[in-house]
């Protein structure tokens, strides 16, 4: 069962990515297609005849691998496993960024047509990164559900994808730790507003994104010079 957490999202990403990148769908068009796909899946999973609980989804999770989820020790263990998974994901992504493949991926990001003309198989690199990110998302989802105790089709909502983009913008684009910092900050703010002023949460999220874009283009990590200099050192090491 545990391997399916990585295999299923990886296969879905492989099929979709192969069709999209083979057709050279890029930029905003790729974003629109991926959002349309998730929205279509959301509508499909809302149907009761799909066997996934319809509007309610799956609720009332009582145990995971035989361990009672209501026990404090189980919840603490899941939290520690999540931290370990985050650390492992960070190290893997850092290794990829500083590797030769990472340099090619950065070249594709900066100038896809130039990388293609040089002779790199751009579609293969993009597909590889797409599948790898889907596997990481699958692991994150598998750790998320037991801790919140519920999962329903509304998680396919495009708002969740937009929220992740805001994590990166708030934390700092172009850095790995920036995304982590942004996720912590935005979710802390979300917890506060959804409990204190629930009707204003979406407005607060939009305002946060606008303010960061205008006044902190490098994100929160850009405030700390040491963090940014460390990031430049990583990039310099990758360029050698």
Protein Blocks (a to p, Z undefined) as FASTA:
>chain_A
ZZmmmmmmmmmmmmmmmmmmmnopghjllmmmmmmmmmmmmmmmmpmklonopjnmpghi
fbgehiafkbmklmmmmmmmmmmmmmmmmmmmmmmmmmmklmmmmmmmmommlmmmnopa
fklmmmmmmmmmmmmmmmmmmmmmmmnopacfklmpmklmmmmmmmmmmnoghiaklmmm
mmmmmmmmmmmmmmmmmmlmmmmmmmmmmmmmmmmmnojmlmpmmlmmmmmmmmmmmmZZ
